[in-house]
Amino acid sequence: MIKKIIAIDMDNVMADIETHLINSYERDFGIRVDRAAMQGIPESEAFPDKKAVWNYVLTPGFFRTVPVMDGAVEAVKKLSEKYEVYVVSAAMEFPQSLIEKHDWLQEHFPFISWKNIILCGDKSVIASDYLIDDHCKNLDFCKGVPLLFSASHNANITKHIRLNNWSEVLSYFSQKDS
């Protein structure tokens, strides 16, 4: 039997970029940005210093030190039992992120083969049965079922199936399996 394919984004899906930005901003500026105040606002606009996010994502080591999203490791491992799981991350805009994302995945998701990691520039070329992502710019072109993973910046989006956390992801796919 051929397994269905799930493509999973990294940033704000597997990797908790929001928490990393909030913590980095507090460390550098002494101001803790409230996650509730970030709702519906692009990350680059959610902090008082509008250049901060761009400075962070261009800083060597930023992507390597992102915390793992709660429940992601266990959920991806469980999904891998019944599905062919690929990690698909846009990494070309920030070229230093290529090796950092690779190394981050090797540390936190060592059970994912290098053959199942796709670091690209444009996800519209990805053909999968499901795509779990936090950005409509990727989901709108999904060839399979687009699944919106909740993040502050997408709080007002209503056009895709929303999954708020990894527990909901597992619940969604367990219904597909039954």
N, C-alpha and C positions, 0 to 999 in steps of 0.2 A: 504494500500500500504506500502510495506517495503521500508524504506529509505536506500539509498546507504550510505556507510560508508567512511568518510574521516578521516584518521589518520594524525595528525599534530605534528611535532617535536616542541620542545620548543626553544632550544638554536640556535640563529641566524635565527629563523623563527618567533616565538612569542616574544622571549626575545632578546634584542639587545646586545648580548655578545661582538661584535666588539667594539661598542661605549663604553661599560663598561670597556673593556681592555684598550682602547686608553686613556680614562679619568683617569683610575687607574694608568697607567704607567706615564702619565704626572704629576699626583699628587705626585707620589713617586720618580720619577727620573728627573722631570723638563724638560722632552723631549716629545714633541707632535709628535707622529708617524702619518704620513700622510696616510690616508686610501688608496690613489692611489698607494702608495709604497707597500701596502700589497697584491695587486692583484696577484693571482695565487700562493701565498705562504701560507703554513700551519701557523695557528695562532702562534704556539709555536716557529716558526722561524722568524716571522715578526717584532719582537722587538729587539733592540740592546742587551739587557740582555736576553739571550735565556732561562733562568730559570724563568723569571718573570711570564709568563703565567701559568706555572705549580704551582708556588707559589700562584698565585691569586686563581686558581680553588680549591686549597686545603685550602684556608683561610675561616674560618667560617664567614658567612654573605655575601660572594661573590655572590652566586646565589640568595640570598634573595633581593639584592639591584640592580639587573639588570634592566635597563629601558625597557619599553615595546616598541616593534617594531612599528613604525608609521603605523597607520591604522589597526593594528592587532585586537584590541578589537572589533571594529565595524564590521570588515570583518568576524571574527569568529562567532559573534552574528548573522550576516546575513546568513552565511552558515548553522548555526544550525537550521534555519527555515525550510530548505528543506532536510538537510542531518543529519545523525547521526554522530556527531563530537566527536572524541576521541583525547585526548592529549597523545602522546607517546614520552617519553623522556628516553634516556639512563642515568640512575642515579647511577648505581652500582659502577662505577669506582671511583666516589667521594661520598662515603656514606653519608657525612654530607649534601650533596645536596638534599637528599630525602625530608626531612622536609622543607628545604628552598624552594624547587620547589613547594611543596604542598602549603605552606603558600603564596608564590608569586602568584600562580594560584588563590587562594582564594581571594586575594586582588584585582588582576587585571581582573580576569575572573570568578567572583562569580557565573555566570549563568551556568558554566560547573559543572555538578554533579561529585561527587567523584567517581561514578561508571564509569565515562568516562575518568578517568585519569589512565594511565598505565605508571608507573615508572619501568623500566626494565634494563636488561643488554644487551640483544641482540634483536634487532627489527626484525630479520628474522622470528620470530615466529608470527608476527602480520599479520593477514589476513584482509585486508581492500580493498575497491574498489579503493581508492586513498591514496597515501602517499605523503605528502608535507614535504620535508626534505632538508637540505643543504649538506648532505654527501652521496656520491655514495655508501659507504660501507653499507648504509641502503637501498638506492634506488635500488641497483643491485639485491636485494633479494625480492623486493616488489612483492606481489602476485597479486596486481591490477595495476593501472596506476601510475608509479613513476613521481613525479613532483619536479624538482630541484628548490629550493628557492635560489635566488642569495645571495652569500656572497663573500667576498674578496677571501677567500681560494679556492673557486670553479670557479673562473672567467674563467679558461681555459677548463672547462668541457663542452663537446658538446653532450654527448650521451643520455641525458634525456630532456624532455620538460622543458624549463626554464621559471620560473615566477620570475620577478625581484622585485616585491613588492606586497603588499596586494591588491592594485588596480588591478593588473594583475591577481591575484588569483580570485578575484570576476568576472572579465571579462571572464576568462577561464570557470568558473562554470556557468555563465549566458548563455554562448553558449551551454553548456551541457543541460541546462534546457529548451532551446527553441526547 
